[in-house]
Amino acid sequence: MIEKPTFTDPYKDDPNPVRLQSYINRTDYDIIRSIHPDKGTIQIVVNTFWSKLITTIKTHGINQLADKQRFEQFINNFTLTIPVKISGGTEPRRGATRGTTRKTNGKL
Protein backbone atom coordinates (compact mmCIF):
# COMPACT_ATOMS: atom_id res chain seq x y z
CA MET A 1 0.00 0.00 0.00
CA ILE A 2 1.30 3.45 -0.91
CA GLU A 3 1.39 5.76 2.09
CA LYS A 4 -0.29 9.15 1.73
CA PRO A 5 1.91 12.20 2.21
CA THR A 6 1.20 14.24 5.33
CA PHE A 7 -1.40 16.91 4.67
CA THR A 8 -0.49 19.91 6.80
CA ASP A 9 -1.21 23.62 6.85
CA PRO A 10 1.75 25.43 5.24
CA TYR A 11 1.00 28.56 7.30
CA LYS A 12 0.44 26.84 10.67
CA ASP A 13 3.60 28.08 12.39
CA ASP A 14 3.90 31.38 10.54
CA PRO A 15 5.10 34.03 13.02
CA ASN A 16 3.23 36.85 11.26
CA PRO A 17 -0.10 35.50 9.94
CA VAL A 18 -2.68 37.70 8.24
CA ARG A 19 -6.36 36.76 7.93
CA LEU A 20 -7.82 36.62 4.43
CA GLN A 21 -11.58 36.43 4.06
CA SER A 22 -13.40 35.81 0.83
CA TYR A 23 -16.96 35.21 -0.25
CA ILE A 24 -17.69 32.38 -2.66
CA ASN A 25 -20.96 30.98 -3.91
CA ARG A 26 -22.66 28.29 -1.84
CA THR A 27 -22.30 25.55 -4.47
CA ASP A 28 -18.53 26.07 -4.69
CA TYR A 29 -18.25 26.05 -0.90
CA ASP A 30 -20.24 22.81 -0.68
CA ILE A 31 -17.82 21.18 -3.13
CA ILE A 32 -14.81 22.19 -1.03
CA ARG A 33 -16.58 21.18 2.18
CA SER A 34 -17.51 17.76 0.84
CA ILE A 35 -14.02 16.81 -0.35
CA HIS A 36 -11.76 18.01 2.46
CA PRO A 37 -9.07 15.51 3.54
CA ASP A 38 -9.64 12.68 6.03
CA LYS A 39 -7.39 14.34 8.59
CA GLY A 40 -7.69 18.04 8.04
CA THR A 41 -9.90 21.03 7.55
CA ILE A 42 -11.13 23.25 4.78
CA GLN A 43 -8.62 25.85 6.02
CA ILE A 44 -5.74 23.46 5.31
CA VAL A 45 -7.05 22.89 1.78
CA VAL A 46 -7.41 26.61 1.06
CA ASN A 47 -4.06 27.49 2.69
CA THR A 48 -2.28 24.76 0.70
CA PHE A 49 -3.86 26.08 -2.50
CA TRP A 50 -2.79 29.67 -1.66
CA SER A 51 0.75 28.54 -0.83
CA LYS A 52 1.10 26.68 -4.14
CA LEU A 53 -0.38 29.61 -6.08
CA ILE A 54 2.00 32.11 -4.44
CA THR A 55 4.97 29.79 -5.08
CA THR A 56 3.97 29.58 -8.76
CA ILE A 57 3.61 33.37 -8.99
CA LYS A 58 7.09 33.84 -7.47
CA THR A 59 8.49 31.22 -9.87
CA HIS A 60 7.27 33.42 -12.74
CA GLY A 61 9.19 36.36 -11.27
CA ILE A 62 6.08 38.27 -10.22
CA ASN A 63 6.91 39.70 -6.83
CA GLN A 64 6.50 43.45 -6.71
CA LEU A 65 3.95 46.18 -7.35
CA ALA A 66 5.59 47.00 -10.70
CA ASP A 67 4.54 43.54 -11.90
CA LYS A 68 0.81 44.32 -11.49
CA GLN A 69 0.01 43.90 -15.20
CA ARG A 70 1.97 40.62 -15.41
CA PHE A 71 0.17 39.39 -12.27
CA GLU A 72 -3.27 40.17 -13.73
CA GLN A 73 -2.32 38.46 -17.01
CA PHE A 74 -1.01 35.43 -15.12
CA ILE A 75 -4.20 35.09 -13.04
CA ASN A 76 -6.46 35.53 -16.10
CA ASN A 77 -4.55 32.83 -18.02
CA PHE A 78 -3.88 30.48 -15.09
CA THR A 79 -5.01 26.88 -15.59
CA LEU A 80 -5.10 24.29 -12.82
CA THR A 81 -4.41 20.72 -13.93
CA ILE A 82 -5.52 17.83 -11.74
CA PRO A 83 -3.92 14.44 -12.43
CA VAL A 84 -6.26 11.63 -13.42
CA LYS A 85 -4.63 9.21 -10.98
CA ILE A 86 -3.58 10.23 -7.51
CA SER A 87 -1.31 8.01 -5.38
CA GLY A 88 -1.39 5.13 -7.83
CA GLY A 89 -5.16 4.86 -8.11
CA THR A 90 -8.41 6.66 -7.75
CA GLU A 91 -9.92 7.03 -4.32
CA PRO A 92 -13.62 6.59 -3.63
CA ARG A 93 -15.70 9.76 -3.61
CA ARG A 94 -15.95 11.13 -0.10
CA GLY A 95 -19.49 11.06 1.16
CA ALA A 96 -20.69 8.50 -1.37
CA THR A 97 -20.66 5.74 1.25
CA ARG A 98 -21.57 7.83 4.26
CA GLY A 99 -24.26 6.46 6.52
CA THR A 100 -25.28 9.82 7.96
CA THR A 101 -27.37 12.65 6.63
CA ARG A 102 -26.77 16.33 7.34
CA LYS A 103 -29.38 19.04 7.41
CA THR A 104 -28.66 21.90 5.03
CA ASN A 105 -30.69 25.10 5.13
CA GLY A 106 -33.44 23.32 7.04
CA LYS A 107 -33.84 20.63 4.36
CA LEU A 108 -32.80 16.99 4.29
C-alpha positions as semicolon CSV with decimal commas, in nm:
position;residue;x (nm);y (nm);z (nm)
1;M;0,000;0,000;0,000
2;I;0,130;0,345;-0,091
3;E;0,139;0,576;0,209
4;K;-0,029;0,915;0,173
5;P;0,191;1,220;0,221
6;T;0,120;1,424;0,533
7;F;-0,140;1,691;0,467
8;T;-0,049;1,991;0,680
9;D;-0,121;2,362;0,685
10;P;0,175;2,543;0,524
11;Y;0,100;2,856;0,730
12;K;0,044;2,684;1,067
13;D;0,360;2,808;1,239
14;D;0,390;3,138;1,054
15;P;0,510;3,403;1,302
16;N;0,323;3,685;1,126
17;P;-0,010;3,550;0,994
18;V;-0,268;3,770;0,824
19;R;-0,636;3,676;0,793
20;L;-0,782;3,662;0,443
21;Q;-1,158;3,643;0,406
22;S;-1,340;3,581;0,083
23;Y;-1,696;3,521;-0,025
24;I;-1,769;3,238;-0,266
25;N;-2,096;3,098;-0,391
26;R;-2,266;2,829;-0,184
27;T;-2,230;2,555;-0,447
28;D;-1,853;2,607;-0,469
29;Y;-1,825;2,605;-0,090
30;D;-2,024;2,281;-0,068
31;I;-1,782;2,118;-0,313
32;I;-1,481;2,219;-0,103
33;R;-1,658;2,118;0,218
34;S;-1,751;1,776;0,084
35;I;-1,402;1,681;-0,035
36;H;-1,176;1,801;0,246
37;P;-0,907;1,551;0,354
38;D;-0,964;1,268;0,603
39;K;-0,739;1,434;0,859
40;G;-0,769;1,804;0,804
41;T;-0,990;2,103;0,755
42;I;-1,113;2,325;0,478
43;Q;-0,862;2,585;0,602
44;I;-0,574;2,346;0,531
45;V;-0,705;2,289;0,178
46;V;-0,741;2,661;0,106
47;N;-0,406;2,749;0,269
48;T;-0,228;2,476;0,070
49;F;-0,386;2,608;-0,250
50;W;-0,279;2,967;-0,166
51;S;0,075;2,854;-0,083
52;K;0,110;2,668;-0,414
53;L;-0,038;2,961;-0,608
54;I;0,200;3,211;-0,444
55;T;0,497;2,979;-0,508
56;T;0,397;2,958;-0,876
57;I;0,361;3,337;-0,899
58;K;0,709;3,384;-0,747
59;T;0,849;3,122;-0,987
60;H;0,727;3,342;-1,274
61;G;0,919;3,636;-1,127
62;I;0,608;3,827;-1,022
63;N;0,691;3,970;-0,683
64;Q;0,650;4,345;-0,671
65;L;0,395;4,618;-0,735
66;A;0,559;4,700;-1,070
67;D;0,454;4,354;-1,190
68;K;0,081;4,432;-1,149
69;Q;0,001;4,390;-1,520
70;R;0,197;4,062;-1,541
71;F;0,017;3,939;-1,227
72;E;-0,327;4,017;-1,373
73;Q;-0,232;3,846;-1,701
74;F;-0,101;3,543;-1,512
75;I;-0,420;3,509;-1,304
76;N;-0,646;3,553;-1,610
77;N;-0,455;3,283;-1,802
78;F;-0,388;3,048;-1,509
79;T;-0,501;2,688;-1,559
80;L;-0,510;2,429;-1,282
81;T;-0,441;2,072;-1,393
82;I;-0,552;1,783;-1,174
83;P;-0,392;1,444;-1,243
84;V;-0,626;1,163;-1,342
85;K;-0,463;0,921;-1,098
86;I;-0,358;1,023;-0,751
87;S;-0,131;0,801;-0,538
88;G;-0,139;0,513;-0,783
89;G;-0,516;0,486;-0,811
90;T;-0,841;0,666;-0,775
91;E;-0,992;0,703;-0,432
92;P;-1,362;0,659;-0,363
93;R;-1,570;0,976;-0,361
94;R;-1,595;1,113;-0,010
95;G;-1,949;1,106;0,116
96;A;-2,069;0,850;-0,137
97;T;-2,066;0,574;0,125
98;R;-2,157;0,783;0,426
99;G;-2,426;0,646;0,652
100;T;-2,528;0,982;0,796
101;T;-2,737;1,265;0,663
102;R;-2,677;1,633;0,734
103;K;-2,938;1,904;0,741
104;T;-2,866;2,190;0,503
105;N;-3,069;2,510;0,513
106;G;-3,344;2,332;0,704
107;K;-3,384;2,063;0,436
108;L;-3,280;1,699;0,429
